[in-house]
Amino acid sequence: MSFEQPYAFLFLPAVLAAGWFMLRRARRKGVRFSAASRVGAAPLSWRLVLAAAAPYFFIAGLLLLTVAAARPRESMAKGRKNVDAIAIVMTMDISGSMCALDLTPPRERPSRDTTRLAVVKKVFSEFVEMRPDDLIGLVAFGGYASTRVPLTADHESLLLALRGIEIPTDDDEQKTAMGDGLAVALARLKDAPLKSKVVILLSDGANNVGRESGAVEPETAAEMAAKMGVKVYAIGIGSNANFVNYLVKDDYGRDVIARARSGFDEGQLREIASKTGGRYYSVNDKNALENAIGEIDQLETTSIDAEVWNRWKEYFMPFLAIGALSLVLAVAFSMAGARRLA
């Protein structure tokens, strides 16, 4: 058992001080009377009992909420394993053009499950399942690139992060900074302690962020990869149609289909793969993944002691629920006692 946010316990002195003040104040309340024995015993009332219990429920509620804020949890899986691995960074396009529906299977209704991005996620998931021992990371790029998962042997966490990736809604973020995506992937691979390093680039290849915006050109990133000895295997996501359907939002936030010019560019993907000694594959080729896997299998592996990420079982919810209930009851008991005294 451990706590994710142990600093929450710094509030305990304040909670305990507040509780001491409330109970001390309650004990000092009363009416001075010289002959208390002549007053007689006061009739016991359930309202008075609840009013007396209110401070204790309030203090207990604050203590439970403090524990909930500290996030108690139990480690479910933490360890290390020895694997013969290759370092692979999956670099995926999440630009606006990935909303295209040109890969929708025949006779299937176009939806969010048939966009280019959905196909990328499916291809990525299949690839990860075929490489159980490799260190794999995830980089996503639209208008800018970011690392979503560093190199890891914990592929369950990797796939969980993959499922949460969506196309950004901001117009600037819907551009395609492919060069930046490759550059970030290379930065992740730079210090990886493995002999073979690979980038799997899944994109429609339509780079539209230039050097004037401070972005890295795809050709420059490819040259960097070649100097580092990193092979780029590019998988093209899209069709060669001039105009394709896109899934967009209307003014009311509903999904609608619009037709626009295709952003698919195989030429740039082929050039990047060629410069780095990798290969280009089309997602329409049913054997593309198997072929890419076959080539990667020929690369030299490195035996490493890989750390598996922690997976946690959270226990904060009971503390949060009971603590909140205690505060509600404290307020209710206090109000009941106030009505009785009135």
N, C-alpha and C positions, 0 to 999 in steps of 0.2 A: 504494500500500500504506500502511495506517495501522493504529493499534492502538486498540481501543475502551477498554481499561483500561491505559493506559501506566504508571499508578502501580504496577503489578505489578513493574516493573523495579527498584523500590526494594529488592526482596529480593535483587537480584544481588550486592551487596557481602557480604551474609551467606553466600550460596551460595559465592562465591569464597573467602571467609575459611575456611569449613568445608572446602573442597577443599584449600586450602593446608595446613591443619592435618593433614588425613588423609594427604596425600602426604609431608609432612615427618616425621610420626610413623613412617610406614612405612620411610623411608630410615634412620632412627636405630636401628631394631631390628637386633639381631645379637648375636653372642657374641665377646668379646675373646679373641684367641689370638695369642701372640707370633710364631709361625712359620706364617703363613697358607699359605705355599707348600707346606708338608708335608701339609696337609689333603687336597689334591687337589680336583678339580672335582666339585661335587655333581651327581648324576644329574638330568637334566631330567625333570620330572614335569608332566603336563598339569594335575594338581590345583594345583601350585604356580603354574603360569602363570595359571590361572583366578583363584586367590586374589590374585595381583599385579594382575590386570586389574579386580578388583571395585571398588576406589576410583574408577577412571576411569569405569566404567559408572554408578556412583552419582552422581558429579558431573555427568556428561552428562545423566542422568535429571532431576536437579534443575533444570539449565539449561533443558532442553526444556519441563518443566512450568511454569517461570516465563514462558517465551515463550507457552505455551498460555493461561496466566492473563491475559496481556496482550491476548488476542483479536486476532491479526493478521487483517486483512480488506482486501478490495479493493473500491473503489466501482464498482458496475456501472452506476448511473444517477443522475446528479445534474445538475440544470440548472434553467433557468427558461424559461417560455413566456408569450407574450402572449395573453390570452384576453378575450373579452367575457363577463363572468361575473355571476352572481347569487349572493349568499351564502345558503346553505341549511343549516339544522341539522336532521338527522333525529333526532327524539326518540321513542324506542321504549320501550314498556312491557315489563318483564321480571318483573312480579309473579306471584304464584302462580296467579292466574286465567288466565294465559296458557298454562297446561297443558291448558286445555279442548280437547276433541276435536270440538266442534260444527261445525267447518269441514272435517271429513274427507269427501272426495268419496264419493259413493255407490259401493258395491261394493268399496271399498278398505278394507283392514284398518287400524284405528286404530293409530298408532304415534307415536314422537317426531317423525316426519317429517310428521305431519298435525295437530300442535297449533297453537294460535293463534300461538305464538312462531315456529314453522316457517313459517307463512304470512307473518308480519311480515318475516322474513328474506328470503323470496322476493320480496315486494312491494318491499322496500327495494333489493334487488339489481337488480331490473328498473328501478326509478326511477333509480338511479345510472348504469346503462348508457345511459339516455335523456338524461342531462345530462352529457356528457363535458367540457364547458368550465367548469362551475360550481365554485365553492368549496363543498365539502360537508363537514360535520362530523357527528359521531355522539354523542348523549347517550342514556344508558340510565337508566331509573328503576324502582325497586321500592319498598322502604321508604325509600330515599334516592336521590338522583340523582347521577350522575357523568359527566364527559366522557370518552368512550372514544377519540375522535379529534377533534382541533381542526379548524378549517376548513382544507381542503387540496385541492389539485388532483390529488393522487396517489390516484386512486380504487382502484388495486390494493391499496394498503395499507389503505384504508378497508374494502374488502370482506373483506380478511384478518381485520381486527379484528372485523367483523360475524360471521364464521363462528365465532369463539371465544366469542360471548356465549351464556350459558346462564342459566336461571332459578336464582336462589340457593336454597340449601337451608335457611338460617336462617329461622325463622318470622317474625321482625321484618322481614327483608329481603323477604319475599314480599308485603308490603302494597303499596299503589299510591299513591305520592306524586306525583300528576300535576302539581300546582302547582309542586313543586320541580323536576320535569323541565323544565317550561316556563321557570322562572326561570333555571336553569342554561343553557338554550339561548339565552335573551335576553342573558345575560352574555357568551356567546361571540360574539354578533352585535353587541354594543354598539360595539366598536371596529373592526369590519370596515370597510375602506375602500371600500365598495360602496354604490351608491344604493339598490338593492332588496335587502331582507332578508326571508327566509321561514323559517318553521318548519313542517316536515311532522310532524304528531303521529300516531303509529300506536299505538292503544290500544283497550282495551275500554271505556274511559270510566268505570270504576267506582272513583272516588277514595275511599279509606277512611282517609286520614291527615289529621287535622284540625289547626286552628290550635293546639289545646291541646298538641300534640306538637312545636310549633315549626316546623311545615311551612307553606309558602305555599299559600293556598287557590287552586284553579284559576281562580276568578273574578278574584282579585287579580292573578294572573299574566297573565290575558287583558287586564285593564285596563292593565297595564304594557306589554304588547305593542302595544296600540292607541296609547298615548302615544308609543312609539318608532317607530311607523309600520311595525311588523313584522306581516305577515299570517300567520295560522295556517291551514294546510290540514289538516284532521283526517280521518283515515281510520279508520273503525270496524272493529275486528276482533272478530267474534262474530256470534251469531244471537240472535233474539228469543225463543227457547225458555225456559220457566221453569226447567227442570232440564236439565242437560247432563252428558255423561260427561267425566271428568277422568283424566289419566294421573298416577298417584301411585306412591310407593314403599311396599312392604309392610315388615314387620319384618326381612325378609331382604335388603332392598335390591333386590328385583325390581320391574319395572314392572307395575302392575296398574291396572285401570280401576275408578273409583268414580263414583257419581252424586251430584251436588250442585246447589244452586241456581245459576243463571247469574249472572255478574257483569257482563253487558253493559249499558251505559248510553249510548245514542245521544244522549239529551237533553243531557247535559253537553258532549259533543263538539260538537254543533250550536251550543250557546250560545257556546263558546269561539271557534269559527270565525266566528260572526256578529259578535261584539264586535270582532274584529280586521280585519273586511273580507275574510276568507277564505271558504272553502267547506268543507262537510262531504261526505264520500263514504263509501259502504259498500264494504267489500272484496268483497261479493257482486256488486257492479256490475262487470261485465267491462270497462266503459269508464271506470272510476273513475280509473285512472292516466292514461290518455290525456286525459281531461277536465282533470285537475289540471295536467298538463304544458301543455295548451293555454292555461290561464289564466296559468300562470307565464311562458310564452313572451311574454305581452303586457306583462310588467313591464320596466322600463328596466334595461338592462345597463350594466356599467362595464368599460372596457378597463383591464386590470391586467397587471402582470408577475408571474405566479404562480410560486412556487418549488415545484419537484417534489422530493419527499422522496428521500433516498438509499435505494438498495437495495444490499445488500452480499453479496459472496461471501466466506464464512468459511473461514479456513485453520487454525484452532486444532486441529482434530481430529487431523491427522497428528502434530503436536507432542505432543498429549496421549497418543496411543496409543504412540508411540515412547518418550516419556519414562517412561511407566508400565512399559513393557517393560524399559527399561534399569534401572530400580530393582529389578524382579523378578530380572533376571539378576545384578545386583550382589549381592543377598542370596544367590542360589543359588551364585554363584562363591565367596563368602565362606564359606558353609557347607561347600562341597566342600573348600576349603583347610583349614578347621578340622578336618575328619575326617582329612585326611592327616597333619596335625601330631600329632593324637592317637595 
